[in-house]
């Protein structure tokens, strides 16, 4: 990735979590909205799960509610707006 927003935010979340629950042990904080993109190289980018729902027509008539689940990958960091590095060709 071309920025350190993920690491910075995770460290701030961890510090705040430790302040809020000082008597706990083994504190951890991690952002889950990241995925790997495969191509000429492997790179990590921000992503967000999305759901697409609609009443779809059936062959026998009528409609049925159907939901598709997928991920939307970002081309820019969702925190600082810096463009992710392009994949090496």
ABEGO torsion letter per residue (X at the ends): XABAAAAAAAAAAAAAAAAABAABBGBBBBBABBBBBBBABBBBBBBBBBBBBBBBBBAAEEBBBBBBBBBBBBABBAAAGBBBBBBBX
